[in-house]
Amino acid sequence: MVARAKRKSAEFAYHVDHDKKLKRWDIVDDVGRIIGHRHEIGEAIQFAIRDAQHAHGQGDSVVVCVEQKDGTYKMAWSSR
């Protein structure tokens, strides 16, 4: 029997958060900085994925998660 390697969790995460007060979607890095915002969710997700792909190109493991209406997050992209 071959032992399975334990999957390493992502090193970085980008979140697409809904700012209801400002009626926009914020792209937030893993330390809580807003690195951009868009008024359309699709554009915000694309922005976050492009940044994540760049980080992945630098050798990092990255995920992009999008805030749902109930406050939970759903993964939109993963470099794993």
Number of C-alpha atoms within 10 A of each C-alpha: 3 4 5 6 6 6 7 8 10 13 13 16 18 27 26 27 22 22 12 8 6 9 11 16 24 23 26 20 19 13 9 10 11 15 13 14 21 17 14 11 17 11 13 23 25 14 17 29 23 13 18 24 19 13 16 18 11 9 11 16 19 23 24 27 22 23 15 12 8 6 10 9 15 13 13 16 18 16 16 12
